[in-house]
Amino acid sequence: MSRILEESDTKSTRRTFLLATGAIGTTTLAGCTGGDDDDDSLVTHTRVGDGDVEFDHWTSAFYSPDEDESLQAETASAMRARFEEWAEENPEYQANLVYQSDLDQWESQLVTRASSGEAPPSSTLDSIWVPDNREYLQPLNDYVDDVDDFFPFVRETAMEDGDLLAAWFYTGLRCLYYRTDLVEEYGDGEPPRTWDDVLEVGSAIAEGEDIDGFTLQMSALDTLPLFWGQGGELVDDDGAPVLGNEDNYDALLSTFEFFDDLVEQGVTPQRVGTLDDPAQLGEEAANGQSAMFIGSNSRYQISIEPNDDNPDRWDVAEIPMREADQFATGVGGWTEGVYAQEGDVAEAAKSFAAKAVEPETMGRYCEAGSQLPTRASVFEDDDLFSSDTFRFQDQFRTFLENGVARPSAAIYFEAIEGEWVTAKERVFTRQSSPTEAVGTMLDNIAAAYDGDVDYDI
């Protein structure tokens, strides 16, 4: 697994890996073991602070402050610094870290316990869990400065009526990677902005250089922006699937017709229909096998730089869209939320969660884990988040203005995500026409939904 964990695309994957720009991993730790209780350090693997007011905080071993115990060792020092600062600032409090090992159980228990008033005082939450927990999460505004500093996708997903309900402390995104030399030679020097541009430039490169003009992987999050950018919606406010309704259907079918055009015009090889290794696209690009691809913000660091003999010829751009004035990228990441409603425990938990999104804390963590900040201001201060971390830092900041988070509706993970991938595979491998693939996808989603679905096409 790469040092940047990718968003998952199937339910089974979500159980196996935990977290990152929206994804996952596992740990054998099921709770606070107390193994270091006699350690007099201010911060240990299972405890933060040593005050009299104690509270439990559910989290993942990815966020352990102990490098030997952490599932993401490179961020352990940043987590320790965050925890030590909080403990020093709040000597009357103690957070007991209760590690969760099963992502799906963790998610379901939070909602179940919260609905009966038995939720833990606070918890780390995948950003996609926030909407389902919104009615139980407590506002953090009194503890977090300048909530308007967060990118729009945070305000849309983690805020309600001006209240910040979850401290979203990092994210990731998808973008277009392209060879500047080839786009200069076969195009006008500007990265493709529309699908027609991709088809024109990509086919010319494929023919002239005998390499793949444009590639992408089967991950849903890599290609959902093509649908979102057209204004497409997957579910309604009640969590019912609506991707087969009117304008949504038009956006859906046009996206899959674009996939078909990519293969038909020789821009993209059929084999991408079976490509499920997120690192492979970057490796192929680094080895001179492709000219353009959609990848995550982490793809450059872990794939192109180490292998490419001239990495500076690569640049990034917004994902090409059906029309030039459309923009979207997929985002993910994890947050801190508080369920405790009043008293000293609530005060302690809120200050603990808020610490995660202090600009200095956020910048330190994002640098250590090669993640992206969710505050615009953090990008603007090299002392908080160095431009050396990401060569494309300025572009990534711009792309995040158009970030779209996946819906938290159960039907998304139960059917939409997997059916999207399956339909895409069938189009790229020429097993189905776009119309057939979309029709089957919509039928299967409707069958999986616990309720009536009447697509108004």
C-alpha positions in Angstrom: 0.0 0.0 0.0 1.3 3.5 -0.8 2.0 6.0 1.9 -1.1 7.9 0.7 -4.1 5.7 1.3 -6.7 5.9 -1.5 -10.4 6.1 -1.3 -12.2 2.8 -1.4 -14.6 1.7 -4.0 -16.3 -1.4 -2.7 -17.8 -2.4 0.6 -15.3 -5.2 1.1 -12.4 -2.9 0.4 -13.8 -0.5 3.1 -13.6 -3.3 5.6 -10.0 -4.2 4.7 -8.3 -0.9 4.6 -8.8 2.2 6.8 -8.9 5.7 5.9 -7.3 8.6 4.2 -8.6 10.9 1.6 -11.7 9.1 2.3 -10.6 5.6 2.8 -9.6 2.8 5.1 -7.3 0.4 7.1 -7.5 -2.1 9.8 -6.1 -2.6 13.3 -6.2 -5.4 15.8 -6.8 -2.9 18.6 -10.5 -3.0 19.6 -10.3 -0.6 22.5 -8.3 1.1 25.1 -6.0 -1.6 26.3 -4.4 0.3 29.2 -1.1 -1.3 28.3 0.7 2.0 28.9 -1.4 3.3 31.8 1.7 3.3 34.1 3.6 5.4 31.6 4.0 8.9 33.1 4.3 10.6 29.7 1.8 13.3 29.0 0.8 11.5 25.8 0.8 7.7 25.2 -0.7 5.3 22.7 -3.9 5.1 24.7 -4.0 8.4 26.6 -3.7 12.2 26.0 -3.2 14.3 29.1 -3.6 13.3 32.7 -6.3 15.6 34.1 -9.2 14.7 36.3 -11.9 15.2 33.6 -11.7 12.1 31.5 -13.5 11.2 28.3 -13.3 8.4 25.6 -12.4 9.3 22.1 -13.0 6.7 19.4 -10.4 6.7 16.7 -8.1 4.6 14.4 -4.6 3.4 15.0 -3.7 5.5 11.9 -3.9 8.4 14.3 -1.8 7.0 17.1 0.8 9.3 18.5 3.1 6.3 19.0 5.2 5.6 16.0 5.6 1.9 17.0 1.8 1.5 17.2 0.7 3.8 14.4 -0.6 2.3 11.1 0.7 5.5 9.5 4.1 5.9 11.2 5.1 9.0 9.3 2.3 11.1 10.9 2.8 9.8 14.4 5.1 12.8 15.4 2.5 15.3 14.0 -0.2 13.5 16.1 2.0 13.6 19.2 2.7 17.3 18.7 -1.0 18.0 18.4 -1.9 15.9 21.5 0.9 17.3 23.6 -0.1 20.9 22.8 -3.7 20.2 23.7 -2.7 18.4 26.9 -0.5 21.3 28.0 -3.2 23.9 27.1 -5.8 21.8 29.0 -4.2 20.3 32.0 -7.5 19.5 33.6 -8.6 17.1 30.9 -7.6 13.5 29.8 -8.7 11.9 26.5 -8.7 8.1 26.5 -8.1 6.8 22.9 -10.3 3.9 22.1 -9.2 2.3 18.9 -11.7 0.8 16.5 -10.8 -2.2 14.3 -13.9 -2.6 12.0 -14.8 0.3 9.9 -18.4 -0.7 9.2 -19.1 -1.6 12.8 -17.6 1.7 13.9 -19.8 3.6 11.6 -23.0 1.8 12.5 -22.4 1.9 16.2 -21.9 5.6 16.2 -25.3 6.2 14.7 -27.0 3.5 16.8 -25.5 4.7 20.0 -26.1 8.3 19.2 -29.8 7.7 18.5 -30.2 6.2 22.0 -28.1 8.8 23.7 -25.1 6.5 24.3 -22.6 7.7 21.8 -19.0 8.2 22.9 -18.2 11.8 23.9 -16.2 12.2 20.7 -14.9 10.3 17.7 -12.9 10.5 14.6 -15.3 10.2 11.6 -14.9 9.5 8.0 -16.2 12.7 6.2 -18.9 10.6 4.5 -20.3 9.6 8.0 -21.0 13.3 8.9 -24.4 13.7 7.2 -25.8 10.6 9.0 -24.5 11.9 12.3 -25.4 15.5 11.8 -28.4 15.6 14.2 -26.2 14.3 17.0 -23.0 16.2 16.5 -22.4 19.3 18.6 -21.3 22.7 17.1 -17.7 23.5 17.4 -17.9 27.2 16.4 -16.9 28.5 19.9 -13.7 26.5 19.6 -12.8 26.9 16.0 -11.7 30.3 14.6 -12.9 31.5 11.2 -15.1 28.7 10.0 -15.5 30.5 6.7 -11.8 29.7 6.0 -12.8 26.1 5.1 -13.3 25.1 1.5 -16.8 25.0 0.1 -17.1 21.2 0.3 -16.4 21.3 4.1 -19.1 24.0 4.6 -21.6 22.0 2.5 -20.9 18.7 4.2 -19.8 19.4 7.7 -21.8 22.6 8.5 -25.5 23.3 9.1 -27.1 26.7 9.6 -23.6 28.2 10.1 -22.6 25.6 12.7 -19.4 23.6 12.2 -20.3 20.0 13.2 -17.1 18.2 12.4 -13.5 19.3 12.3 -12.4 18.1 8.9 -8.6 18.1 9.1 -7.3 16.9 5.8 -8.5 15.8 2.3 -7.4 14.6 -1.1 -8.6 15.2 -4.7 -8.5 14.0 -8.2 -7.1 15.9 -11.2 -5.7 15.5 -14.7 -1.9 14.7 -15.0 -0.5 15.5 -18.5 2.8 15.6 -20.4 3.5 19.2 -21.2 5.8 18.3 -24.1 3.2 16.1 -25.8 0.3 18.5 -25.3 2.5 21.2 -26.7 3.4 19.2 -29.8 0.0 17.7 -30.5 -2.2 20.4 -29.1 -2.1 24.1 -28.4 0.0 23.7 -25.3 -3.0 24.1 -23.0 -4.3 21.0 -21.1 -7.5 19.6 -22.4 -10.5 21.4 -20.8 -13.3 19.4 -22.5 -14.0 15.9 -23.5 -13.7 16.8 -27.1 -10.2 18.2 -26.4 -9.2 14.9 -24.7 -10.4 13.0 -27.7 -8.7 15.2 -30.2 -5.3 15.6 -28.5 -5.3 12.1 -27.0 -5.9 10.4 -30.4 -3.2 12.5 -32.0 -0.7 11.5 -29.3 -1.7 7.8 -29.4 -1.2 7.7 -33.2 1.9 9.8 -33.3 3.7 8.4 -30.3 2.3 4.9 -30.1 1.4 5.3 -26.4 -1.9 5.6 -24.5 -3.3 9.1 -25.0 -5.4 9.1 -21.9 -6.0 6.6 -19.1 -8.0 6.2 -15.9 -8.6 3.6 -13.3 -11.9 1.9 -12.4 -12.3 3.7 -9.1 -15.6 5.4 -8.9 -14.2 8.6 -7.3 -11.8 9.0 -10.3 -14.7 9.4 -12.7 -17.7 10.5 -10.7 -16.5 14.2 -11.2 -17.3 13.8 -14.9 -21.0 13.3 -13.8 -20.9 15.8 -10.9 -19.4 18.5 -13.1 -22.6 18.4 -15.3 -24.7 19.0 -12.2 -25.5 15.3 -11.8 -26.8 14.1 -8.5 -26.7 10.5 -7.2 -29.3 10.6 -4.4 -31.9 13.1 -3.1 -32.1 14.6 0.4 -33.8 11.4 1.7 -31.0 9.2 0.3 -33.1 7.8 -2.5 -31.3 7.1 -5.8 -32.1 9.8 -8.5 -29.3 9.3 -11.0 -31.8 8.0 -13.5 -34.0 11.1 -13.3 -34.3 13.6 -16.2 -31.1 15.8 -16.3 -29.2 13.3 -14.1 -29.8 10.6 -16.7 -28.6 12.8 -19.4 -25.4 13.5 -17.4 -25.0 9.8 -16.7 -25.4 8.6 -20.2 -23.2 11.3 -21.7 -20.4 10.3 -19.2 -20.6 6.6 -20.3 -20.8 7.7 -24.0 -17.5 9.5 -23.4 -16.0 6.3 -22.0 -17.1 4.6 -25.2 -15.7 7.3 -27.4 -12.3 7.0 -25.6 -12.0 3.4 -26.7 -13.6 3.8 -30.1 -11.2 6.6 -31.1 -8.1 4.8 -29.8 -7.4 7.2 -27.0 -7.8 4.8 -24.1 -7.0 1.0 -24.3 -9.7 -1.5 -23.4 -7.5 -2.9 -20.7 -8.2 0.0 -18.3 -11.6 -1.8 -17.8 -9.7 -4.3 -15.6 -7.3 -1.9 -14.0 -7.8 -1.8 -10.2 -4.3 -0.9 -8.9 -4.3 2.9 -8.1 -0.5 3.0 -8.5 -0.4 1.5 -11.9 -1.5 4.6 -13.8 1.3 6.7 -12.4 3.9 4.0 -12.9 2.9 3.6 -16.6 3.0 7.4 -17.0 6.5 7.5 -15.5 7.7 4.8 -17.8 6.5 6.7 -20.9 3.5 4.5 -21.6 0.8 7.2 -21.4 0.4 10.9 -21.9 -2.5 11.9 -19.7 -4.4 10.3 -16.8 -6.8 11.0 -14.0 -5.2 10.4 -10.6 -5.2 11.6 -7.0 -3.1 14.4 -5.6 -0.7 11.8 -4.2 0.0 10.1 -7.5 2.8 12.4 -8.5 4.8 11.9 -5.4 4.6 8.2 -5.2 4.7 7.2 -8.9 6.1 9.8 -11.3 9.0 11.4 -9.4 10.9 8.2 -8.5 10.7 6.6 -11.9 10.5 9.3 -14.6 13.8 10.6 -16.0 12.2 14.0 -16.5 9.4 14.6 -14.0 9.3 18.3 -14.6 7.6 17.7 -18.0 4.4 16.7 -16.0 1.8 19.2 -14.9 -1.7 19.0 -13.5 -5.1 20.6 -14.5 -8.7 20.4 -13.6 -10.5 17.2 -14.8 -11.8 17.8 -18.3 -15.5 18.2 -18.5 -18.3 17.9 -21.1 -18.4 21.7 -21.3 -15.6 24.1 -20.6 -17.4 26.0 -17.9 -18.0 22.9 -15.7 -15.7 21.9 -12.9 -15.6 19.2 -10.2 -13.2 16.9 -8.3 -13.8 14.2 -5.7 -12.7 14.8 -2.1 -12.6 12.7 1.0 -10.7 12.7 4.3 -11.5 12.4 8.0 -12.9 14.6 10.7 -13.3 14.9 14.5 -16.8 15.1 15.9 -18.3 15.6 19.4 -21.5 14.0 20.7 -21.2 15.1 24.4 -23.8 17.8 24.8 -23.0 19.6 28.1 -20.7 19.8 31.1 -17.0 19.4 31.5 -16.7 16.4 29.3 -18.4 18.3 26.4 -16.0 21.2 26.9 -13.0 18.8 26.9 -14.1 16.9 23.9 -14.8 20.0 21.8 -11.5 21.6 22.6 -9.9 18.2 21.7 -11.7 18.1 18.3 -11.0 21.7 17.5 -7.3 21.3 18.0 -7.2 19.2 14.8 -8.1 22.1 12.6 -6.0 24.8 14.1 -4.0 26.0 11.1 -0.6 25.1 12.5 -1.8 21.6 13.6 -3.5 21.0 10.2 -0.4 22.1 8.2 1.9 20.0 10.3 -0.2 16.9 9.8 -0.8 17.4 6.1 3.0 17.8 5.5 3.8 14.7 7.4 1.1 12.6 5.7 1.3 14.2 2.3 -2.3 15.2 2.5 -4.1 18.5 1.6 -5.4 21.1 4.1 -9.1 21.8 4.2 -8.5 25.5 5.2 -7.6 27.9 2.3 -5.3 29.9 4.6 -3.1 27.0 5.4 -2.1 26.8 1.7 -1.1 30.5 1.8 1.4 30.3 4.6 4.6 28.4 3.8 5.4 28.3 7.5 2.3 26.2 8.1 2.3 24.1 4.9 5.4 24.2 2.8 5.2 24.4 -1.0 8.0 21.7 -1.0 5.4 19.2 0.1 3.5 19.3 -3.2 5.0 20.7 -6.4 1.4 21.5 -7.5 0.3 23.1 -4.3 -1.2 26.2 -5.9 -3.1 24.2 -8.5 -4.5 21.8 -5.8 -5.7 24.7 -3.8 -7.7 26.0 -6.8 -9.1 22.5 -7.6 -10.4 22.2 -4.0 -12.8 25.1 -4.6 -14.7 22.6 -6.8 -14.6 19.6 -4.4 -17.5 17.3 -4.2 -17.9 14.8 -1.4 -19.5 11.4 -1.9 -23.0 11.1 -0.4 -23.4 9.3 2.9 -26.6 7.5 1.8 -26.5 3.8 2.4 -27.5 3.1 -1.2 -24.3 4.7 -2.4 -22.1 2.1 -0.8 -24.6 -0.7 -1.1 -25.0 -0.4 -4.9 -24.2 2.9 -6.6 -20.5 2.8 -6.2 -20.1 -0.8 -7.2 -22.6 -0.6 -10.1 -20.8 2.5 -11.4 -17.5 0.6 -11.5 -19.1 -2.5 -13.1 -20.9 -0.5 -15.8 -17.7 1.4 -16.6 -15.8 -1.9 -16.9 -18.4 -3.3 -19.3 -18.2 -0.2 -21.6 -14.4 -0.1 -21.7 -14.1 -3.8 -22.4 -16.8 -3.5 -25.1 -19.2 -5.9 -23.4 -22.0 -3.4 -23.3 -23.0 -0.2 -25.1 -23.3 2.9 -22.9 -27.1 2.7 -23.0 -27.1 -1.0 -22.0 -24.6 -0.5 -19.2 -26.4 2.5 -17.8 -29.7 0.7 -18.0 -28.4 -2.3 -16.2 -26.8 -0.1 -13.6 -30.0 1.7 -12.9 -32.1 -1.5 -12.7 -29.6 -3.0 -10.2 -29.5 0.1 -8.0 -33.3 0.2 -8.0 -33.5 -3.5 -7.0 -31.0 -2.9 -4.2 -32.8 0.1 -2.8 -35.1 -0.5 0.1 -38.0 1.4 -1.3 -39.7 2.4 -4.5 -37.6 3.9 -7.3 -39.4 5.4 -10.2 -36.8 7.0 -12.5 -38.4 9.9 -14.3 -36.4 9.6 -17.5 
